[in-house]
Amino acid sequence: MSMAVSSSLYRYRQAKSAIALTLAILATLIGLVFLVWILWTTLLNGLEALSPKLITEMTPPPGEDGGLANAFMGSLMIVLLAVVIGTPIGILAGTYLAEYSRGKKIGDLIRFVNDILLSAPSIIIGLFVYEVVVRQTGHFSGYAGGIALAFIFLPVVVRTTDEMLRLVPDVMREAALSLGIPRWKVTVNVLYRAAAAGILTGVLLAVARISGETAPLLFTALNNQYWSTDMSEPMANIPVVIFQYAMSPYDEWHALAWAGAFVMTAIVLVLSVVSRTVLNRKGGK
């Protein structure tokens, strides 16, 4: 009797497992279909719109042909500012969480807040920076855009640095400390070297994360039709240009929007592949 019940329970569990596996595979296939569809559409339309003018001419007025040179430069400067602001702060904050807040409630609280910031809608961050920076200065600017992207960039680096440092074996810390080396030197010369690949991966993934953000830049950097490297003024950027041109009634602007979308997709793809390659190469040593 007990063997029959056990056999029936085993078959029931097998059936549940098969159903769950089937649903998981089906969900994965559906997600892959839409992902390939999006990538193929972007590739097809973007390649058709690519031309040398894309990086040599400015964004055109309505109904005319042109390029995205000023938008590429603006995006590059804004993203670089976000990286300059977010990288040191993120690495130091992650180091504090991994090395100096072990077993403390303050560490758990900071991780909780960081996770909230990590999942916060980007439009909320853009609105916050608009209220704190743009309204106080009285105008949109590249600086405000960089600050907004830094808020999105920061929690990714904090989480990655925290996780990578905690993966470093404690025996390395203990061996270095037993030699009388100050703790800050252990962190800089031992732990950072051991976790360098993972931290770099986090920075690259964070760059990929912020490269296509549109909502924060609509509230902060806005746009500029002309060539400008003055970050104290409104600055052109690829995400906002794609948004404006895609919504326009002009075919020339639609082509530029597809070209910009293709370039941004390619950049994010390259950054993701490079970061994974760096991490996998480090993990294989």
C-alpha positions as CSV (number, residue, x, y, z in Angstrom):
1,M,0.0,0.0,0.0
2,S,2.7,2.4,1.0
3,M,4.7,1.6,-2.2
4,A,1.6,2.4,-4.3
5,V,1.2,5.7,-2.6
6,S,4.9,6.5,-3.0
7,S,4.8,5.6,-6.7
8,S,1.7,7.7,-7.3
9,L,3.3,10.7,-5.5
10,Y,6.4,10.2,-7.6
11,R,4.4,10.3,-10.8
12,Y,2.5,13.4,-9.6
13,R,5.8,15.2,-8.9
14,Q,7.2,14.2,-12.3
15,A,4.1,15.6,-14.0
16,K,4.4,18.9,-12.1
17,S,8.1,19.1,-13.0
18,A,7.3,18.4,-16.7
19,I,4.6,21.0,-16.8
20,A,6.8,23.6,-15.1
21,L,9.7,22.8,-17.5
22,T,7.4,23.1,-20.5
23,L,6.0,26.4,-19.4
24,A,9.6,27.8,-18.7
25,I,10.8,26.7,-22.2
26,L,7.7,28.2,-23.8
27,A,8.2,31.5,-22.0
28,T,11.9,31.5,-23.1
29,L,11.0,30.8,-26.7
30,I,8.4,33.6,-26.7
31,G,10.9,36.1,-25.3
32,L,13.6,35.0,-27.8
33,V,11.1,35.4,-30.7
34,F,10.3,39.0,-29.7
35,L,14.0,39.8,-29.0
36,V,15.1,38.5,-32.4
37,W,12.2,40.3,-34.1
38,I,13.3,43.6,-32.5
39,L,17.0,43.1,-33.3
40,W,16.2,42.1,-36.9
41,T,13.9,45.1,-37.5
42,T,16.5,47.5,-36.0
43,L,19.3,45.9,-38.1
44,L,17.3,45.9,-41.3
45,N,16.1,49.5,-41.1
46,G,19.3,50.8,-39.4
47,L,21.6,49.4,-42.0
48,E,19.6,51.0,-44.8
49,A,19.9,54.4,-43.1
50,L,23.7,54.2,-42.5
51,S,25.9,56.6,-44.4
52,P,29.0,58.7,-43.9
53,K,26.9,61.8,-43.3
54,L,25.7,60.2,-40.1
55,I,28.9,61.1,-38.3
56,T,29.9,64.2,-40.3
57,E,26.7,66.3,-40.4
58,M,24.5,67.9,-37.8
59,T,20.9,67.1,-37.1
60,P,18.9,68.6,-39.9
61,P,15.9,70.9,-39.8
62,P,12.4,69.5,-40.6
63,G,12.1,67.7,-43.9
64,E,15.9,67.8,-44.8
65,D,18.6,65.2,-44.8
66,G,21.6,65.3,-42.4
67,G,23.4,63.4,-39.8
68,L,23.8,62.9,-36.0
69,A,27.3,64.1,-35.3
70,N,26.3,66.6,-32.6
71,A,24.0,64.0,-31.0
72,F,26.8,61.4,-30.9
73,M,29.2,63.9,-29.3
74,G,26.5,65.0,-26.8
75,S,25.7,61.4,-25.8
76,L,29.4,60.7,-25.4
77,M,30.1,63.7,-23.1
78,I,27.0,63.1,-21.0
79,V,27.8,59.4,-20.5
80,L,31.4,60.1,-19.7
81,L,30.3,62.6,-17.1
82,A,28.0,60.0,-15.5
83,V,30.9,57.5,-15.5
84,V,33.3,60.0,-13.9
85,I,30.8,60.8,-11.2
86,G,29.4,57.3,-10.6
87,T,32.5,55.0,-10.9
88,P,34.6,56.2,-7.9
89,I,31.5,56.7,-5.7
90,G,30.1,53.3,-6.6
91,I,33.4,51.4,-6.1
92,L,34.0,53.1,-2.7
93,A,30.4,52.5,-1.6
94,G,30.6,48.8,-2.7
95,T,33.9,48.5,-0.9
96,Y,32.4,49.8,2.3
97,L,29.5,47.4,2.1
98,A,31.7,44.3,1.4
99,E,34.6,45.1,3.7
100,Y,33.5,47.4,6.5
101,S,29.8,46.8,7.1
102,R,29.9,43.0,7.6
103,G,27.4,42.0,10.2
104,K,26.1,45.5,10.7
105,K,22.5,46.6,10.1
106,I,23.7,49.8,8.3
107,G,25.1,47.6,5.6
108,D,21.8,45.8,5.1
109,L,20.0,49.1,5.1
110,I,22.3,50.6,2.4
111,R,21.9,47.5,0.2
112,F,18.1,47.8,0.6
113,V,18.2,51.4,-0.5
114,N,20.6,50.7,-3.3
115,D,18.2,47.9,-4.6
116,I,15.4,50.4,-4.6
117,L,17.4,52.9,-6.6
118,L,18.5,50.1,-8.9
119,S,14.9,49.4,-9.8
120,A,13.6,52.9,-9.7
121,P,11.9,54.1,-12.9
122,S,14.3,56.3,-14.9
123,I,11.7,59.0,-15.4
124,I,11.4,59.5,-11.7
125,I,15.2,60.1,-11.5
126,G,14.9,62.5,-14.4
127,L,12.1,64.4,-12.6
128,F,14.2,64.5,-9.4
129,V,17.2,66.0,-11.1
130,Y,15.0,68.4,-13.0
131,E,13.7,69.7,-9.7
132,V,17.1,69.8,-8.0
133,V,19.3,71.0,-10.8
134,V,17.4,72.3,-13.8
135,R,14.9,74.4,-11.9
136,Q,17.6,75.8,-9.7
137,T,19.8,76.8,-12.6
138,G,16.9,78.0,-14.7
139,H,17.8,76.0,-17.9
140,F,18.5,72.5,-19.2
141,S,22.1,71.4,-19.5
142,G,24.5,68.5,-20.3
143,Y,25.6,68.6,-16.7
144,A,22.1,67.9,-15.5
145,G,21.9,65.0,-18.0
146,G,25.2,63.6,-16.7
147,I,24.0,63.8,-13.1
148,A,20.7,62.1,-13.9
149,L,22.5,59.2,-15.7
150,A,25.0,59.0,-12.8
151,F,22.1,58.2,-10.5
152,I,21.1,55.3,-12.7
153,F,24.8,54.2,-13.2
154,L,25.7,54.3,-9.5
155,P,23.6,51.4,-8.0
156,V,24.8,49.0,-10.7
157,V,28.4,49.7,-9.8
158,V,27.7,49.5,-6.1
159,R,26.0,46.1,-6.3
160,T,28.7,44.7,-8.6
161,T,31.6,45.9,-6.5
162,D,29.9,44.6,-3.4
163,E,29.3,41.2,-4.9
164,M,32.7,40.8,-6.5
165,L,34.6,41.7,-3.3
166,R,32.5,39.3,-1.2
167,L,33.5,36.6,-3.7
168,V,37.2,37.1,-2.9
169,P,38.2,34.3,-0.4
170,D,38.7,35.4,3.2
171,V,42.0,33.5,3.3
172,M,43.5,36.2,1.1
173,R,42.4,38.9,3.5
174,E,43.7,36.9,6.5
175,A,47.0,36.2,4.9
176,A,47.7,39.8,4.0
177,L,46.5,41.1,7.4
178,S,48.7,38.5,9.2
179,L,51.7,40.1,7.6
180,G,50.9,43.4,9.3
181,I,49.7,45.2,6.1
182,P,47.2,48.0,6.8
183,R,43.6,47.1,5.9
184,W,43.4,49.9,3.2
185,K,46.5,48.5,1.5
186,V,45.0,45.0,1.6
187,T,41.9,46.4,-0.1
188,V,43.7,48.3,-2.7
189,N,46.6,45.9,-3.5
190,V,45.0,42.5,-2.9
191,L,41.2,42.7,-3.1
192,Y,40.8,45.2,-5.9
193,R,43.3,43.2,-8.0
194,A,41.4,39.9,-7.3
195,A,38.0,41.5,-8.2
196,A,39.2,43.9,-10.9
197,A,37.6,41.9,-13.8
198,G,34.2,41.8,-12.0
199,I,34.3,45.4,-11.1
200,L,35.2,46.4,-14.7
201,T,32.3,44.2,-15.9
202,G,29.9,46.1,-13.6
203,V,31.1,49.4,-15.0
204,L,30.7,48.3,-18.6
205,L,27.2,46.9,-17.9
206,A,26.3,50.2,-16.2
207,V,27.5,52.1,-19.3
208,A,25.3,49.9,-21.4
209,R,22.4,50.5,-19.0
210,I,22.5,54.3,-19.3
211,S,23.5,54.6,-23.0
212,G,19.9,54.3,-24.2
213,E,18.1,56.2,-21.4
214,T,15.7,58.7,-22.8
215,A,13.3,59.9,-20.1
216,P,16.0,61.4,-17.7
217,L,17.5,63.3,-20.6
218,L,14.2,64.7,-21.7
219,F,14.0,66.4,-18.3
220,T,17.6,67.5,-18.0
221,A,19.7,67.8,-21.2
222,L,16.8,68.1,-23.6
223,N,18.3,68.7,-27.1
224,N,20.3,71.1,-29.3
225,Q,20.2,71.2,-33.1
226,Y,23.7,72.6,-33.3
227,W,27.2,71.4,-32.5
228,S,28.0,72.2,-28.9
229,T,30.5,71.0,-26.3
230,D,29.3,73.4,-23.7
231,M,27.7,71.2,-21.1
232,S,26.2,74.2,-19.2
233,E,23.7,74.5,-22.1
234,P,21.1,72.1,-23.6
235,M,22.9,69.3,-25.4
236,A,22.0,67.0,-28.2
237,N,22.0,63.3,-27.5
238,I,21.0,60.2,-29.4
239,P,18.1,58.9,-27.2
240,V,16.2,62.1,-27.3
241,V,16.9,62.6,-31.1
242,I,15.6,59.1,-31.8
243,F,12.5,59.9,-29.8
244,Q,11.8,63.2,-31.5
245,Y,12.7,62.0,-35.0
246,A,10.7,58.7,-34.8
247,M,7.6,60.7,-33.7
248,S,7.9,63.2,-36.6
249,P,6.1,63.0,-40.0
250,Y,9.3,63.3,-42.0
251,D,10.8,60.3,-43.8
252,E,14.3,61.8,-43.6
253,W,14.0,62.0,-39.8
254,H,12.6,58.5,-39.6
255,A,15.7,57.2,-41.4
256,L,18.0,59.0,-39.0
257,A,16.1,57.6,-36.0
258,W,16.6,54.1,-37.3
259,A,20.3,54.7,-37.9
260,G,20.7,56.1,-34.4
261,A,18.8,53.2,-32.9
262,F,21.0,50.7,-34.8
263,V,24.2,52.4,-33.6
264,M,23.0,52.5,-30.0
265,T,22.0,48.8,-30.2
266,A,25.4,47.9,-31.6
267,I,27.2,49.9,-28.9
268,V,25.2,48.2,-26.1
269,L,25.8,44.8,-27.7
270,V,29.5,45.4,-27.9
271,L,29.8,46.6,-24.3
272,S,27.8,43.6,-23.1
273,V,29.9,41.1,-25.1
274,V,33.2,42.7,-23.9
275,S,32.1,42.7,-20.3
276,R,31.1,39.1,-20.4
277,T,34.3,38.2,-22.2
278,V,36.4,39.9,-19.5
279,L,34.5,38.2,-16.7
280,N,34.6,34.8,-18.3
281,R,38.3,35.1,-19.1
282,K,39.0,36.0,-15.5
283,G,36.9,33.2,-14.2
284,G,38.7,30.7,-16.4
285,K,42.2,31.5,-15.0
